[in-house]
């Protein structure tokens, strides 16, 4: 049974930084596309960032480009989301999800940030940004 586990959420002031981590139990992160999603109160869940299983391609939502960075840490078997210059609108529950690679050329096709593409989901970690 594949389990996805997030960690690293918390509270931070506007302009601050947080680093979220995601791991996949019973497996390695290099077997899956990993995506980060978030859901704010009263809003639909949205894709934030994703990385291919080989780490060669990434994809970011426009709202976080230049502020968030997704990366693999193979030594720790985690995919991390570094969030800088945080804004109040980044406040949300953040979810990590894993997708079985579709077999496409990862240099040509960025990983998706659509919910429907992902097979396994974590329980979420809360990020709160306040002024």
C-alpha positions as CSV (number, residue, x, y, z in Angstrom):
1,X,0.0,0.0,0.0
2,X,1.5,3.3,-1.1
3,X,1.3,6.0,1.5
4,X,2.1,9.6,1.0
5,X,3.1,11.7,4.0
6,X,3.6,15.4,4.2
7,X,5.5,17.4,6.9
8,X,6.8,20.9,7.5
9,X,3.7,23.0,7.7
10,X,3.2,25.7,10.2
11,X,2.6,29.4,10.7
12,X,4.8,32.2,9.3
13,X,4.6,35.9,8.8
14,X,4.1,37.5,5.4
15,X,7.4,37.5,3.5
16,X,8.7,34.5,5.4
17,X,9.6,31.0,4.2
18,X,8.6,27.5,4.9
19,X,9.8,24.1,3.5
20,X,7.4,21.3,3.1
21,X,8.6,17.7,2.6
22,X,6.8,14.7,1.1
23,X,7.8,11.1,1.2
24,X,6.3,7.9,-0.2
25,X,6.3,4.9,2.1
26,X,7.2,1.4,0.9
27,X,8.8,3.0,-2.2
28,X,11.2,5.6,-3.5
29,X,10.3,9.0,-4.8
30,X,12.1,8.2,-8.1
31,X,9.2,5.9,-9.0
32,X,6.6,8.6,-9.1
33,X,5.7,12.1,-10.3
34,X,5.2,14.1,-7.2
35,X,2.8,17.1,-7.0
36,X,2.0,19.6,-4.4
37,X,-1.6,20.9,-4.2
38,X,-3.3,23.3,-1.8
39,X,-6.9,24.1,-0.7
40,X,-7.9,27.3,1.0
41,X,-11.1,27.5,3.0
42,X,-14.1,27.8,0.6
43,X,-12.0,27.2,-2.5
44,X,-11.3,24.3,-4.7
45,X,-8.0,22.4,-4.5
46,X,-5.4,23.7,-6.9
47,X,-2.1,22.5,-8.2
48,X,1.0,24.3,-7.0
49,X,4.0,22.5,-8.3
50,X,5.1,19.1,-9.6
51,X,8.3,17.2,-10.5
52,X,8.9,14.2,-12.7
53,X,10.2,11.0,-11.2
54,X,13.7,11.5,-12.7
55,X,13.8,15.1,-11.4
56,X,14.4,16.4,-14.9
57,X,11.3,18.6,-15.3
58,X,9.1,20.7,-13.1
59,X,5.9,22.6,-13.4
60,X,4.6,25.6,-11.3
61,X,1.3,27.4,-11.1
62,X,1.6,31.0,-12.2
63,X,0.7,32.2,-8.7
64,X,3.9,30.7,-7.2
65,X,6.4,31.0,-10.0
66,X,9.6,32.6,-8.7
67,X,8.6,32.1,-5.1
68,X,8.3,28.3,-4.7
69,X,10.7,25.7,-5.7
70,X,10.2,21.9,-5.9
71,X,13.1,19.5,-5.7
72,X,14.0,15.9,-4.9
73,X,16.3,14.9,-2.0
74,X,17.2,11.4,-2.9
75,X,19.3,10.9,0.2
76,X,16.2,11.5,2.4
77,X,13.8,10.1,-0.1
78,X,11.7,13.3,-0.1
79,X,10.3,15.8,-2.5
80,X,10.6,19.2,-0.9
81,X,8.6,22.4,-1.6
82,X,10.6,25.5,-0.7
83,X,8.2,28.4,-0.2
84,X,9.7,31.9,-0.1
85,X,8.1,35.4,0.0
86,X,4.9,33.9,1.4
87,X,1.7,35.9,1.1
88,X,-1.5,35.7,3.0
89,X,-3.1,34.1,0.0
90,X,-0.8,31.2,0.3
91,X,-2.6,30.1,3.4
92,X,-4.1,26.7,2.8
93,X,-3.9,23.0,3.5
94,X,-1.1,21.7,1.4
95,X,-1.3,18.2,0.0
96,X,1.3,16.0,-1.6
97,X,0.3,13.4,-4.2
98,X,2.1,10.8,-6.2
99,X,1.4,9.7,-9.8
100,X,2.6,6.7,-11.7
101,X,4.7,8.0,-14.6
102,X,2.9,8.0,-17.9
103,X,6.0,6.9,-19.8
104,X,6.4,10.2,-21.7
105,X,9.7,11.9,-22.4
106,X,10.1,14.0,-19.3
107,X,12.2,16.6,-21.0
108,X,9.4,17.3,-23.5
109,X,6.4,17.0,-21.2
110,X,6.3,18.7,-17.8
111,X,4.6,17.0,-15.0
112,X,0.9,17.8,-14.6
113,X,-0.6,19.8,-11.7
114,X,-4.1,18.5,-12.3
115,X,-5.7,16.5,-9.5
116,X,-7.0,13.8,-11.8
117,X,-3.5,12.8,-12.8
118,X,-2.5,11.7,-9.3
119,X,-3.1,8.3,-7.8
120,X,-2.0,8.6,-4.2
121,X,-2.6,11.4,-1.7
122,X,-1.4,12.5,1.7
123,X,-3.5,13.8,4.5
124,X,-2.2,17.4,4.2
125,X,-0.3,19.9,6.2
126,X,-1.5,23.3,7.2
127,X,0.3,26.5,6.1
128,X,-0.8,29.7,7.6
129,X,0.6,33.1,6.6
130,X,-0.3,36.1,8.6
131,X,0.7,39.7,8.7
